[in-house]
Amino acid sequence: MAVELTYALDVLSRSFIAGMIVPKVSGRKKGPGSRRRGGRGTKSLDAALLLGQAMAPLAARPGWSPQALAANSDLPYAKMLAGDPRMAGAAARPVIRPKTVVVDNAKIFKARHFKDVCSMLGIEVESARERTPTDKAVIERTNASVKSMFSQFVAGYTGNSLATRGDDVDKERLWTLNELQDLWHEWVVTEWQRRPHEGLRSPFLPSLVLTPNQMYAAAVAVEGAVPRPVTPDESRKLLLQAKRTVTRDGIKIGNRTYVSHRIREFKNRHTGIKGQGRRWPVYYNPYEPSRVWLYDHTVEKDPARSPWVPFDFKCQHLIRDSWTQYLWEKAADLVAGLVGREGGEEETPGPWTISWPAHGAAPPPPPPPSSRWPRSFRSPWRSPKHRPTRMQGSQGPNPAA
């Protein structure tokens, strides 16, 4: 499986302040006019989460070298810890609130969701001119460094062509996406941030070449640094938003239904916003789709009440492991190929247990083709006497989530 790396780079210190690796898979259509299913790539949500990463300390992983800790690095750890207690035990990576981000013309950066997140965080967005690599020359050069210093050492690296893949790649160890993500973070804090960079020199001692961490420390000594942690409300507003009407069955996101013990409170209720009608803003995370959040703006000024109302997936009890939107679409695709039609939310996890590694691993092989589900695979929900209530599986709000 191919993957994509999207990162944020601080131009002043040449520091990697965020990075995400996601699978890159082309979806397919069943026929003309049908929805493309099973595809995956970098989305506007991933770009928004990069901003959240940049503004929060990176937690050090167990087994990392002691040199990977911020306390043992050239970073101004004492000042950073005094301003943000979350730096205790953090990895040696700068925490930066961007004032301006320069992006290319990819669709994810033109999406309304990404622009809304930047506006909420007070970040200005500047787009580079098309076919003008000099507008982001630092990024172009950094891409080459990432390829030569990190990517080429990952099993299955193909470079610009499959011909450069190497011999016996299928016998090498392959990494899950979570493992590859941790390898990226470890390489950043142990190699890149500690390596002298030719573009970082002291104006007083031109012969002195600085590391990204040393340059960041010098900038903090001159300009200072004020931590700007993302609040819990802002964290949820980084997620994707959809406008949905709450019916007696709950909230529909895709082909999934979400329920809550507060359904009656919002059922067919008007939002009070002109032009929005009964459609309430619902925030959801494709990487954790078991729960969505309805935002009730009518209680924003009431400190005793939270505007966030959780709704849980009503079929969650049929899924025994962590899952993502991508895995759900893969399962739905297998169901459609098995029965010749698009399955419902009860049928998608019905014939097998979704226990694949989260975040993009390949699904298990489907069961033998059949025009009907075997009796042992049929969902008990098909019988009215086993149909659960809308309250089943719902949980109360967790303020710490």
Disulfide bonds with the S-S distance in Angstrom:
none
